[in-house]
Amino acid sequence: MPPGLRGNFMQSQTRRNLLGISGALLAFSAFSIFPAFGDDWTQWRGNSRDGLSKETGLLKSWKPEGPKLLWTAEGLGEGHTSPSVVKGSVYGMGLIEGGEYVWAVNTATGKMRWKQKIANGIELGGSQGGFGPRATPTIIGDKLYTLGVGGEAVCLSIAKGEILWHKNLVTDFGGRVPQWGYCESPLIDGEKCILTPGGSNTVIALNRNTGATIWKCEVPGNDAAHYSSAIMATVDGKKETIHFVAGGVVGISPEGKYLWRYNEPANRIANCSTPIYRDGFVFAASGYNTGGGTAKLTSGAKGIEAAPVYFTREMQNHHGGVVLVGDYLYGFDNSTLTCIDFKTGKTKWRDRSVGKGSVTYADGMLYARSEKGPVALVEANPEAYKELGRFDQPERSREPSWAYPVIADGKLYLHDQGKLFCYDVKK
């Protein structure tokens, strides 16, 4: 995804230009159709799905009470959605009165714009964390794509929330609902909506405009779907998608061909964190006494080989994700915020910080959110842990805070079950 555009003039001019794009451009990739602006957060882990915000001019420290709370939205339902923020609306999901809903909230006021039921709620094998949806909606142009815990894949209009098409990963593609439900946030690649039913149709591509099947890919071993979301990568000049499934990390070509796999980071209980890719190297990590490691992807006569480079037990990242800032990875090793060298796996520092949680990066800072509620502002510094403020989220629910912090348009968004909190983090 292209970097965010800077400057109020350039943003407004670009938005005006986008309104005049002709239908002929629809053959271009989704990224060409709807470039990400610096103040938007269009999908899971941000515009490039890497947990890195391109916001600047943000606070470098917080008062003891934390940044200013602008508003609180209520009635959003049970769930762990990390929100998307696009063109003045926040999008997410929740379990409301027994149904799975997608909702849109006004960024200025916190008032509900619309909500749309996409499925009935289902009972899952494990109740920890509740039963609500986990996926983050993906916004491309005037459409929204998301996935319910029971495998209900939908495309909605962002204007009013009308359902444009829907499929079910179980009944339509033979998938099986994971123990804690489908959690994947759909990945859009040009005209393809890419999802992971698991099983014989391990990964599929649907036409993002109609929902029609483009291809189905069977990964050797028929891996089940787990709880991670895919990313895009370019390996030796060729595009592919990277998925963390039950047995490991796998690569899939744009035509739906299985390319490679790297099994060491998988634990087979719950692979949750999104892989990281840069310059031919892929990093992935999981919890349950496993850890994280990097493999080098190299093209050869037999296709792409994933050769292990290192593995560390000091990045047992359960569900909170890892960000790559410069040459360093930051993420929670269980309950300890940890910095490691991306190239070597060497640990630079470890700190208890706020305890087990999730992390997002913006303007030189890590926003570390504990699953128990507290949020800390930490300098992204590989030499030492330096905390520059923390606060306790008010009105905490009884469930863990698994939704990642989101930074967009100078605001910090924290989703906690039925409530969404919006903070001003501009200087």
PAFI-863093 format. One record per residue (C-alpha): x, y, z. Coordinates in steps of 0.02 Angstrom, whole numbers. Example, Ala and Ser with C-alpha at 12.3 -4.5 7.8 and 13.67 -1.06 7.14 Angstrom:
<pts>
[[615; -225; 390]],
[[684; -53; 357]],
</pts>
This chain:
<pts>
[[0; 0; 0]],
[[72; 171; -44]],
[[126; 285; 99]],
[[7; 414; 168]],
[[2; 581; 79]],
[[59; 731; 179]],
[[-7; 907; 196]],
[[-184; 972; 205]],
[[-176; 1043; 29]],
[[-112; 881; -47]],
[[-242; 779; 47]],
[[-389; 886; -6]],
[[-327; 899; -185]],
[[-301; 711; -195]],
[[-473; 676; -124]],
[[-551; 790; -257]],
[[-452; 701; -391]],
[[-509; 531; -327]],
[[-690; 581; -346]],
[[-660; 605; -531]],
[[-579; 437; -564]],
[[-667; 351; -707]],
[[-736; 175; -707]],
[[-596; 122; -822]],
[[-476; 126; -675]],
[[-571; -13; -588]],
[[-458; -139; -671]],
[[-314; -72; -567]],
[[-271; -145; -397]],
[[-372; -96; -245]],
[[-223; 5; -186]],
[[-233; 109; -346]],
[[-420; 131; -327]],
[[-409; 194; -149]],
[[-238; 253; -91]],
[[-219; 268; 97]],
[[-212; 441; 170]],
[[-106; 480; 321]],
[[-260; 506; 429]],
[[-349; 344; 380]],
[[-331; 168; 452]],
[[-412; 65; 316]],
[[-392; -112; 380]],
[[-316; -233; 506]],
[[-153; -161; 577]],
[[-167; -7; 467]],
[[-149; 37; 286]],
[[-2; -81; 256]],
[[-57; -213; 384]],
[[105; -189; 482]],
[[45; -96; 638]],
[[137; 64; 586]],
[[42; 228; 578]],
[[109; 367; 467]],
[[38; 501; 582]],
[[156; 640; 638]],
[[141; 786; 759]],
[[80; 676; 901]],
[[109; 694; 1088]],
[[280; 636; 1147]],
[[223; 617; 1328]],
[[59; 603; 1422]],
[[-4; 687; 1579]],
[[-36; 570; 1728]],
[[-220; 559; 1679]],
[[-174; 518; 1499]],
[[-225; 608; 1338]],
[[-391; 701; 1327]],
[[-543; 590; 1307]],
[[-649; 664; 1167]],
[[-797; 546; 1170]],
[[-859; 372; 1213]],
[[-973; 272; 1098]],
[[-1086; 142; 1178]],
[[-1199; 0; 1124]],
[[-1073; -78; 1004]],
[[-1093; -256; 1065]],
[[-978; -392; 1128]],
[[-820; -424; 1029]],
[[-635; -389; 1003]],
[[-634; -293; 839]],
[[-487; -175; 812]],
[[-576; -33; 720]],
[[-546; 39; 547]],
[[-553; 228; 523]],
[[-595; 299; 351]],
[[-665; 466; 292]],
[[-744; 521; 456]],
[[-811; 353; 513]],
[[-750; 215; 628]],
[[-800; 39; 576]],
[[-807; -116; 685]],
[[-910; -267; 737]],
[[-1005; -328; 889]],
[[-1124; -461; 954]],
[[-1286; -367; 989]],
[[-1441; -457; 1056]],
[[-1382; -624; 988]],
[[-1333; -562; 814]],
[[-1167; -516; 736]],
[[-1170; -336; 677]],
[[-1056; -222; 579]],
[[-1066; -41; 637]],
[[-1009; 132; 584]],
[[-979; 274; 708]],
[[-948; 459; 672]],
[[-767; 507; 714]],
[[-817; 682; 771]],
[[-956; 636; 891]],
[[-954; 449; 925]],
[[-1135; 438; 867]],
[[-1191; 282; 775]],
[[-1209; 308; 587]],
[[-1278; 135; 549]],
[[-1270; -46; 602]],
[[-1304; -202; 497]],
[[-1336; -380; 553]],
[[-1233; -507; 454]],
[[-1263; -669; 550]],
[[-1334; -747; 705]],
[[-1211; -769; 847]],
[[-1142; -943; 877]],
[[-1076; -1033; 1030]],
[[-890; -1069; 1022]],
[[-790; -1211; 1098]],
[[-705; -1096; 1223]],
[[-787; -948; 1307]],
[[-631; -854; 1361]],
[[-642; -677; 1294]],
[[-826; -694; 1252]],
[[-912; -746; 1092]],
[[-916; -586; 990]],
[[-831; -554; 822]],
[[-644; -523; 809]],
[[-615; -468; 629]],
[[-568; -292; 578]],
[[-667; -226; 428]],
[[-566; -189; 271]],
[[-619; -31; 180]],
[[-583; -12; -6]],
[[-668; 131; -99]],
[[-853; 128; -56]],
[[-855; -52; 5]],
[[-821; -141; 169]],
[[-765; -323; 186]],
[[-767; -423; 347]],
[[-791; -595; 425]],
[[-899; -661; 566]],
[[-841; -791; 692]],
[[-946; -925; 606]],
[[-867; -891; 437]],
[[-993; -768; 365]],
[[-894; -667; 237]],
[[-983; -508; 183]],
[[-965; -355; 75]],
[[-1061; -200; 130]],
[[-1080; -24; 64]],
[[-996; 100; 180]],
[[-1132; 231; 149]],
[[-1277; 139; 231]],
[[-1213; -36; 271]],
[[-1316; -129; 142]],
[[-1258; -308; 111]],
[[-1193; -320; -67]],
[[-1142; -504; -61]],
[[-1108; -639; 68]],
[[-1029; -812; 75]],
[[-997; -934; 215]],
[[-826; -1015; 234]],
[[-902; -1173; 307]],
[[-1056; -1208; 200]],
[[-985; -1139; 37]],
[[-802; -1194; 50]],
[[-794; -1338; 174]],
[[-703; -1244; 309]],
[[-716; -1280; 495]],
[[-745; -1148; 627]],
[[-589; -1138; 739]],
[[-614; -1166; 925]],
[[-622; -979; 960]],
[[-705; -932; 796]],
[[-643; -860; 633]],
[[-540; -704; 672]],
[[-465; -662; 502]],
[[-480; -487; 429]],
[[-505; -501; 240]],
[[-359; -454; 127]],
[[-398; -364; -37]],
[[-278; -388; -183]],
[[-341; -295; -336]],
[[-509; -373; -377]],
[[-482; -520; -259]],
[[-547; -538; -81]],
[[-432; -667; -1]],
[[-491; -774; 145]],
[[-438; -933; 237]],
[[-576; -1064; 261]],
[[-445; -1198; 303]],
[[-450; -1381; 254]],
[[-447; -1434; 71]],
[[-488; -1256; 19]],
[[-356; -1186; 133]],
[[-354; -1013; 52]],
[[-480; -943; -71]],
[[-499; -787; -179]],
[[-669; -711; -214]],
[[-714; -572; -334]],
[[-724; -424; -217]],
[[-868; -347; -315]],
[[-979; -500; -336]],
[[-918; -633; -213]],
[[-892; -757; -356]],
[[-752; -884; -330]],
[[-592; -844; -425]],
[[-483; -985; -358]],
[[-462; -1109; -216]],
[[-291; -1161; -152]],
[[-259; -1324; -61]],
[[-104; -1309; 47]],
[[-13; -1476; 74]],
[[-72; -1543; 240]],
[[-243; -1459; 224]],
[[-203; -1340; 367]],
[[-348; -1279; 471]],
[[-379; -1092; 485]],
[[-310; -1011; 641]],
[[-325; -833; 708]],
[[-201; -732; 605]],
[[-232; -616; 457]],
[[-134; -621; 293]],
[[-14; -492; 223]],
[[49; -445; 49]],
[[232; -466; 2]],
[[344; -450; -151]],
[[475; -588; -159]],
[[607; -576; -296]],
[[496; -456; -390]],
[[340; -565; -381]],
[[188; -530; -274]],
[[117; -658; -153]],
[[13; -670; 5]],
[[79; -738; 169]],
[[-35; -832; 290]],
[[-9; -902; 466]],
[[-115; -1060; 469]],
[[-123; -1206; 591]],
[[40; -1290; 541]],
[[147; -1140; 498]],
[[172; -989; 386]],
[[136; -1016; 200]],
[[151; -915; 41]],
[[19; -913; -98]],
[[38; -839; -273]],
[[-89; -715; -346]],
[[-152; -860; -455]],
[[-187; -969; -303]],
[[-33; -1079; -309]],
[[50; -1142; -150]],
[[231; -1081; -144]],
[[320; -1121; 21]],
[[301; -1147; 207]],
[[393; -1111; 370]],
[[329; -1215; 516]],
[[439; -1171; 665]],
[[336; -1023; 733]],
[[173; -1125; 741]],
[[107; -1201; 903]],
[[-51; -1286; 834]],
[[-157; -1216; 977]],
[[-180; -1035; 927]],
[[-73; -945; 798]],
[[-136; -766; 815]],
[[-5; -637; 770]],
[[16; -570; 594]],
[[182; -610; 507]],
[[308; -473; 467]],
[[395; -465; 297]],
[[541; -361; 234]],
[[667; -382; 93]],
[[652; -570; 74]],
[[639; -611; 260]],
[[479; -664; 349]],
[[458; -661; 539]],
[[319; -747; 635]],
[[288; -787; 818]],
[[163; -872; 932]],
[[137; -910; 1115]],
[[111; -1073; 1211]],
[[297; -1096; 1247]],
[[345; -1073; 1064]],
[[425; -908; 1011]],
[[470; -819; 852]],
[[588; -838; 707]],
[[640; -776; 536]],
[[656; -870; 372]],
[[740; -808; 213]],
[[635; -831; 55]],
[[740; -873; -98]],
[[683; -916; -274]],
[[767; -1066; -357]],
[[741; -1202; -485]],
[[617; -1289; -370]],
[[521; -1132; -328]],
[[533; -1029; -168]],
[[626; -1100; -20]],
[[599; -1038; 158]],
[[766; -1063; 247]],
[[767; -1033; 436]],
[[885; -894; 493]],
[[859; -890; 683]],
[[730; -932; 816]],
[[707; -854; 987]],
[[605; -908; 1138]],
[[604; -726; 1196]],
[[461; -675; 1081]],
[[319; -790; 1131]],
[[190; -672; 1059]],
[[18; -741; 1100]],
[[-103; -619; 1019]],
[[-40; -440; 1032]],
[[62; -428; 873]],
[[238; -369; 833]],
[[294; -210; 744]],
[[454; -185; 645]],
[[526; -10; 670]],
[[691; 17; 580]],
[[789; -143; 609]],
[[703; -190; 772]],
[[550; -290; 819]],
[[443; -237; 967]],
[[310; -349; 1043]],
[[253; -438; 1200]],
[[344; -598; 1246]],
[[197; -660; 1348]],
[[188; -523; 1483]],
[[354; -438; 1445]],
[[374; -302; 1313]],
[[529; -352; 1215]],
[[641; -276; 1082]],
[[742; -391; 969]],
[[855; -364; 819]],
[[759; -413; 663]],
[[915; -471; 572]],
[[992; -577; 709]],
[[856; -614; 838]],
[[965; -545; 977]],
[[866; -473; 1123]],
[[901; -287; 1151]],
[[792; -259; 1305]],
[[644; -327; 1404]],
[[523; -237; 1521]],
[[364; -287; 1611]],
[[284; -125; 1548]],
[[93; -142; 1560]],
[[94; -332; 1557]],
[[30; -444; 1418]],
[[-50; -346; 1279]],
[[-44; -273; 1103]],
[[65; -141; 1021]],
[[46; -11; 882]],
[[176; 115; 821]],
[[155; 300; 777]],
[[274; 449; 766]],
[[421; 371; 857]],
[[313; 294; 993]],
[[242; 125; 1040]],
[[63; 123; 1103]],
[[62; -28; 1219]],
[[-109; -85; 1278]],
[[-123; -212; 1418]],
[[-259; -343; 1403]],
[[-304; -289; 1580]],
[[-335; -109; 1526]],
[[-186; 8; 1556]],
[[-109; 94; 1404]],
[[72; 156; 1398]],
[[167; 272; 1281]],
[[341; 200; 1254]],
[[483; 270; 1150]],
[[529; 154; 1005]],
[[711; 148; 1058]],
[[814; -11; 1036]],
[[937; 42; 1172]],
[[821; 49; 1321]],
[[640; 45; 1380]],
[[580; 224; 1405]],
[[400; 250; 1460]],
[[330; 425; 1434]],
[[158; 406; 1508]],
[[19; 284; 1548]],
[[-163; 288; 1598]],
[[-301; 168; 1645]],
[[-443; 153; 1521]],
[[-606; 200; 1609]],
[[-763; 92; 1615]],
[[-669; -70; 1588]],
[[-770; -222; 1537]],
[[-745; -390; 1621]],
[[-664; -464; 1465]],
[[-481; -449; 1412]],
[[-438; -296; 1304]],
[[-381; -388; 1148]],
[[-424; -254; 1020]],
[[-265; -168; 961]],
[[-246; 21; 986]],
[[-277; 121; 827]],
[[-203; 292; 788]],
[[-286; 393; 649]],
[[-305; 580; 613]],
[[-223; 629; 777]],
[[-338; 518; 879]],
[[-311; 359; 979]],
[[-454; 233; 974]],
[[-477; 97; 1105]],
[[-616; -30; 1082]],
[[-675; -126; 1235]],
[[-824; -238; 1202]],
[[-978; -126; 1187]],
[[-882; 38; 1203]],
[[-762; 136; 1095]],
[[-652; 272; 1171]],
[[-579; 414; 1066]],
[[-430; 514; 1133]],
[[-343; 669; 1065]],
[[-157; 630; 1045]],
[[-107; 779; 937]],
[[29; 894; 1005]],
</pts>
